[in-house]
Amino acid sequence: MNIPVNEADLHAYVDGRLPAARVVEVEAYLAARLDEAARVQAYASQNDALRRLFDPVLDEPLPASMAMAAPLPHRGRRWQWQALAAGLAIAIVSGGAGWGLRGVLPAETSVARGEAPAYQQAAWSGLAHQAAVAHAVYSPDVRRPVEIRADQEDQLVTWLSKRMGSKIRPPHLGKLGYELIGGRLLPGASGPVAQFMYQDGAGQRLTLYVSTEHARNKDTGFRFSKEGAVNVFYWIDGKFGYALSAGVDKGELARVASAVYEQLEG
């Protein structure tokens, strides 16, 4: 008797963990259900994006401070560092910021306002990294890329503003070819974070990540960071930290970032 395909089967299929016989059954199930097939493809795209972001961590040496604080027996074995790195990657996706804020990712300053202390630069790099992870996780999602869609923008603004403790409103980028899809609430390092998602006519998506966790940092000009396949322009303005992420080239993203900044400043 055929066993119905369930959610666990779909995730195991994406992860390559199904027996061959069950793979055949799942593929037949997906062939008859295009909406489910699209959802499974979105899961696979998310996995690929996360691998591109975090696989390089597996080859990084164990930081000296961590080695001294918690020495591991046989720490010359690569698999122990891989296990630790994988756990840290999961923590980042879940909203943990200890590793994400380590500040080792290169950032290029486009508009300088003076040098900042190292701890502030680390926090800024963390903002870019967390925004890129959130973009990689949610932008490929076909079925539910946002929690509240753009046709309920007033409800979206009211809900996110209440949760963030300050009035926020998504910029309108229609003149640049990007229409608002909607937004969602995400966990940050010490509180809620908002994410707005946009899409152009070709299906290219970009996300604006808005955080209040950098309210004590001084304002910055635009800074650029490349996080795997995701380009990010980010800046601090008043009580908010902003990060615009997309898979588009740097010039295109800079054009959109300038428009976002002008609207938010206005």
C-alpha positions as CSV (number, residue, x, y, z in Angstrom):
1,M,0.0,0.0,0.0
2,N,1.4,3.4,-1.0
3,I,2.2,5.7,2.0
4,P,1.0,9.3,1.5
5,V,3.8,11.8,0.9
6,N,4.2,14.2,3.9
7,E,6.2,17.3,4.8
8,A,9.0,15.2,6.3
9,D,9.4,13.3,3.0
10,L,9.7,16.6,1.1
11,H,12.4,17.9,3.3
12,A,14.2,14.6,3.2
13,Y,14.0,14.7,-0.6
14,V,15.5,18.1,-0.8
15,D,18.3,17.0,1.6
16,G,19.0,13.8,-0.4
17,R,18.1,11.5,2.4
18,L,15.3,9.4,0.9
19,P,15.7,5.8,-0.2
20,A,15.6,5.3,-3.9
21,A,12.2,3.8,-3.9
22,R,10.7,6.7,-1.9
23,V,12.4,9.2,-4.2
24,V,10.4,7.7,-7.2
25,E,7.2,8.1,-5.2
26,V,7.9,11.7,-4.2
27,E,8.9,12.7,-7.7
28,A,5.6,11.3,-9.0
29,Y,3.8,13.2,-6.3
30,L,5.5,16.5,-7.3
31,A,5.0,15.9,-11.0
32,A,1.2,16.0,-10.3
33,R,1.4,19.0,-8.1
34,L,3.2,22.0,-9.6
35,D,2.6,24.2,-6.6
36,E,4.3,21.7,-4.3
37,A,7.1,21.2,-6.8
38,A,7.7,25.0,-6.8
39,R,7.9,25.0,-3.0
40,V,10.4,22.1,-3.0
41,Q,12.5,24.0,-5.5
42,A,12.4,27.0,-3.2
43,Y,13.7,24.8,-0.4
44,A,16.5,23.6,-2.6
45,S,17.4,27.2,-3.6
46,Q,17.6,28.2,0.1
47,N,19.9,25.3,0.8
48,D,22.2,26.3,-2.0
49,A,22.3,29.9,-0.9
50,L,23.1,28.9,2.7
51,R,25.9,26.6,1.5
52,R,27.5,29.4,-0.5
53,L,27.4,31.7,2.6
54,F,28.6,29.2,5.2
55,D,30.8,26.6,3.5
56,P,33.8,28.8,3.6
57,V,33.5,28.9,7.4
58,L,34.4,25.2,7.5
59,D,37.9,26.0,6.3
60,E,38.6,28.8,8.7
61,P,41.0,28.2,11.5
62,L,39.7,28.0,15.1
63,P,40.0,31.6,16.5
64,A,42.7,31.8,19.2
65,S,40.3,33.3,21.8
66,M,37.9,30.3,21.4
67,A,40.7,27.8,21.5
68,M,42.0,29.3,24.8
69,A,38.6,29.6,26.4
70,A,37.4,26.1,25.6
71,P,40.3,23.9,24.4
72,L,39.1,20.9,22.5
73,P,40.9,17.5,22.8
74,H,42.5,16.6,19.5
75,R,41.6,20.0,18.1
76,G,43.8,19.3,15.2
77,R,41.1,17.1,13.8
78,R,39.2,19.1,11.1
79,W,35.9,17.4,11.8
80,Q,35.6,19.0,15.2
81,W,36.0,22.5,13.8
82,Q,33.5,21.6,11.1
83,A,30.9,20.6,13.7
84,L,31.5,23.8,15.7
85,A,31.3,26.0,12.5
86,A,28.1,24.3,11.5
87,G,26.5,25.0,14.9
88,L,27.6,28.6,14.7
89,A,26.0,28.9,11.2
90,I,22.7,27.5,12.5
91,A,22.9,30.0,15.4
92,I,23.3,32.9,12.9
93,V,20.2,31.7,10.9
94,S,18.3,31.5,14.1
95,G,19.1,35.1,15.0
96,G,22.1,34.6,17.2
97,A,24.7,37.2,16.7
98,G,27.9,36.2,18.6
99,W,29.6,34.8,15.5
100,G,27.8,37.0,13.0
101,L,29.1,40.1,14.7
102,R,32.7,39.0,14.6
103,G,33.6,41.8,12.1
104,V,36.0,39.9,9.9
105,L,34.2,40.5,6.7
106,P,35.7,43.2,4.5
107,A,33.6,46.4,4.1
108,E,34.2,49.1,1.5
109,T,33.3,52.6,2.6
110,S,31.6,54.6,-0.2
111,V,30.9,57.8,1.8
112,A,33.2,58.2,4.8
113,R,32.3,60.1,8.0
114,G,35.4,59.5,9.9
115,E,37.0,56.3,11.3
116,A,34.9,54.4,13.8
117,P,36.2,52.3,16.7
118,A,36.8,48.7,15.9
119,Y,33.8,47.4,17.9
120,Q,31.5,49.7,15.9
121,Q,32.9,48.5,12.6
122,A,32.4,44.9,13.8
123,A,28.8,45.7,14.6
124,W,28.3,47.2,11.2
125,S,29.8,44.2,9.4
126,G,27.4,42.0,11.5
127,L,24.5,44.0,10.3
128,A,25.5,43.3,6.6
129,H,26.0,39.6,7.4
130,Q,22.7,39.1,9.1
131,A,20.9,40.9,6.4
132,A,22.5,38.7,3.7
133,V,21.6,35.5,5.6
134,A,18.0,36.7,5.9
135,H,17.9,37.6,2.2
136,A,19.3,34.1,1.3
137,V,16.8,32.3,3.4
138,Y,13.6,34.2,2.4
139,S,14.0,35.7,-1.1
140,P,13.9,32.3,-2.9
141,D,10.6,31.3,-1.2
142,V,7.9,31.0,-3.8
143,R,4.9,30.2,-1.5
144,R,5.4,32.5,1.5
145,P,8.3,35.0,1.0
146,V,6.6,37.5,3.4
147,E,4.3,37.4,6.3
148,I,2.1,40.3,5.3
149,R,1.7,41.2,1.6
150,A,1.9,44.7,0.0
151,D,-1.9,44.9,-0.6
152,Q,-2.1,45.2,3.2
153,E,0.6,47.8,3.6
154,D,-1.1,49.8,6.3
155,Q,-1.5,46.7,8.4
156,L,2.1,45.8,7.8
157,V,3.3,49.2,8.8
158,T,1.2,49.3,12.0
159,W,2.3,45.8,13.0
160,L,6.1,46.3,12.4
161,S,6.1,49.8,13.9
162,K,4.5,48.4,17.1
163,R,6.9,45.5,17.4
164,M,10.0,47.7,16.5
165,G,8.9,50.4,19.0
166,S,9.3,53.1,16.3
167,K,7.5,54.2,13.2
168,I,8.8,52.5,10.1
169,R,7.5,52.5,6.5
170,P,8.8,50.8,3.4
171,P,10.3,53.0,0.7
172,H,8.5,52.9,-2.7
173,L,10.8,51.8,-5.5
174,G,8.3,51.5,-8.4
175,K,10.1,54.2,-10.4
176,L,13.3,52.0,-10.3
177,G,11.3,48.9,-11.4
178,Y,11.0,47.2,-8.0
179,E,7.6,46.7,-6.5
180,L,7.0,45.9,-2.8
181,I,5.9,42.3,-2.2
182,G,5.5,42.8,1.6
183,G,7.4,42.3,4.8
184,R,8.0,40.1,7.8
185,L,9.3,40.3,11.4
186,L,12.7,38.6,12.2
187,P,14.6,37.9,15.4
188,G,17.7,40.0,15.8
189,A,20.5,39.7,18.3
190,S,18.6,41.6,21.1
191,G,15.2,42.3,19.6
192,P,13.0,42.3,16.6
193,V,14.1,43.2,13.1
194,A,12.0,44.1,10.0
195,Q,12.5,42.9,6.5
196,F,10.8,44.4,3.4
197,M,11.0,42.5,0.1
198,Y,10.8,43.9,-3.4
199,Q,10.7,42.3,-6.9
200,D,11.2,43.5,-10.4
201,G,9.5,42.4,-13.6
202,A,12.1,39.7,-14.2
203,G,11.6,38.2,-10.7
204,Q,14.8,39.6,-9.2
205,R,14.3,40.2,-5.5
206,L,15.9,42.5,-3.1
207,T,15.4,43.0,0.6
208,L,15.7,45.9,3.0
209,Y,16.7,44.8,6.5
210,V,15.8,47.4,9.3
211,S,17.2,47.1,12.8
212,T,17.2,49.2,15.9
213,E,20.1,47.3,17.5
214,H,22.6,49.9,16.3
215,A,20.9,52.9,17.8
216,R,24.0,53.8,19.9
217,N,26.3,53.7,17.0
218,K,27.2,56.9,15.1
219,D,25.7,57.5,11.7
220,T,27.7,56.2,8.7
221,G,27.8,56.7,5.0
222,F,27.1,53.8,2.7
223,R,29.3,50.7,3.2
224,F,29.5,47.8,0.8
225,S,30.0,44.1,1.7
226,K,29.9,41.0,-0.5
227,E,28.5,38.0,1.3
228,G,28.8,35.0,-0.9
229,A,26.5,35.6,-3.9
230,V,24.7,38.4,-2.1
231,N,25.8,42.1,-2.4
232,V,24.9,44.4,0.5
233,F,24.9,48.2,0.9
234,Y,24.4,49.1,4.6
235,W,24.4,52.2,6.7
236,I,23.4,53.6,10.1
237,D,21.1,56.6,10.3
238,G,19.8,57.8,13.6
239,K,18.2,55.0,15.6
240,F,18.1,52.6,12.6
241,G,20.5,50.3,10.9
242,Y,19.6,49.6,7.2
243,A,21.0,46.9,4.9
244,L,19.9,46.5,1.3
245,S,20.6,43.0,-0.1
246,A,20.3,41.4,-3.5
247,G,22.0,39.3,-6.1
248,V,22.3,42.2,-8.5
249,D,25.6,43.9,-9.4
250,K,27.1,46.5,-7.2
251,G,26.2,49.5,-9.4
252,E,22.5,48.6,-9.6
253,L,22.3,48.0,-5.9
254,A,24.0,51.4,-5.2
255,R,21.4,53.1,-7.4
256,V,18.6,51.5,-5.4
257,A,20.3,52.2,-2.1
258,S,20.6,55.9,-2.9
259,A,16.9,56.1,-3.6
260,V,16.0,54.2,-0.4
261,Y,18.2,56.6,1.6
262,E,16.6,59.7,0.0
263,Q,13.1,58.5,0.8
264,L,14.0,57.5,4.4
265,E,15.8,60.8,4.9
266,G,12.9,62.7,3.5
